[in-house]
Amino acid sequence: MNYYYDWYMLDALYVPIQYYPSKDVKEIRFTQIKSEKEKKYVKKYNKDGHVSYYARIDEDGKEIPVYDFEFNDFGQVISSKAFKKGKLKHTITETYEANGGGRTSLEKVDSKGRLKLRNTWEYKSTDCLSSSVRYKGNGKAHRKWIYSYYEGCDKEKTELYNGEGKLLKTWSYACKEEGEILTKKKDTVQTCKWEESDGEYLLKIYQTLDEKGKVRKHIAKYTLTDTLIVERKTYDGDDNLLYESKYDKAYNKLTKYIFYRKGIKRSENNYTYDGNLLVVQEQYFKGKLRSKSTYQYQDSLLVKMKQLGKNGKETITLLEYPK
């Protein structure tokens, strides 16, 4: 699928910590203390609570920009600028359909204005893609996706072509129920979707079979009355559990995440809440505690995070909210 994510942007989201404050917060200043050394950062937020500016603060108190975002009236990013050592590295501009609709173009240029990447998207109706193209820096098409549907936005298939128009791969959504026999097909990923109910929960199942015969089965469990998420699991073709997530009836309230290898538990993350506030996060590997983070709040705003690593070293992050 024609997605693009600027990995350089991860700094703005996850450094020094991942935290999404309430919408009325305009700025947070972070101080991170590790091995008696301090690092300082500042983040500014737009009216919707999204990071609009992120910078490191040097020893002289000077802000060294890392990322700068501009949003439209619908909260969509229309411009993002990445900096390296305070100097512009690249700029990404994006356009959308009217009234907050789907993205229609994305262009990435370097600090000298040279085109590095361009993607386009076209729609048959609101949020229903008909085609998308990824271009090289020289402006030539590199990949093209064509999306076909039954009625409305009910997918029939997705086809991927190279820049010369040769079909490379097909995703088929013709399978609609469990028990339908699928056999592997060259350059084709086949997908089955269906729903079940055990009387207490609604189960939504999504199963794929790729051209090599590899099967993945994803099961999401929801409350039956109000369709709130409770659990998600992923299995391989031999019904070995690969991933497991548990939720407290909301995607943003994850309580447990487990990774398995060949059906054996390898790692586990546990999350404890006080109301809707995360207060403890524990990470285990092969049954042994690897790290533990505790969170302290004041008036529902995070003011301190303390992380204890497997080597016993402590990292403390303090948050200040300028008036």
Number of C-alpha atoms within 10 A of each C-alpha: 13 14 7 11 7 10 7 13 16 12 15 22 17 10 14 17 13 11 10 14 18 14 12 11 19 20 21 19 17 23 17 20 16 13 9 8 8 12 15 19 21 21 22 18 21 18 13 15 17 21 21 20 20 26 22 23 18 12 10 6 10 10 16 18 22 22 28 20 22 16 16 12 8 11 14 17 19 16 18 20 22 23 18 13 10 14 12 16 16 20 22 20 16 19 20 17 15 10 8 13 15 19 21 16 18 19 18 22 18 16 15 10 10 12 17 17 18 24 23 18 21 18 17 14 12 11 13 17 21 17 19 21 22 24 18 15 16 11 12 12 18 17 22 25 21 17 19 19 16 11 8 9 16 11 17 16 19 20 18 23 18 16 16 11 12 11 15 14 17 21 21 19 20 14 18 13 15 14 8 8 7 13 9 15 14 12 15 19 22 23 23 20 17 14 14 12 13 8 8 11 18 21 21 16 20 19 21 22 22 19 16 12 16 13 19 19 21 18 18 20 22 22 17 15 9 9 14 17 22 21 23 19 18 21 20 18 14 11 13 16 20 21 20 19 20 22 20 16 17 15 14 9 18 21 21 19 19 20 18 17 12 13 15 12 16 15 19 22 20 17 18 17 15 8 7 11 15 19 17 18 18 18 21 17 15 11 11 11 15 18 19 18 19 16 17 16 14 8 6 11 16 20 17 18 19 18 20 16 15 14 8 10 11 17 17 17 20 17 18 15 13 9 7
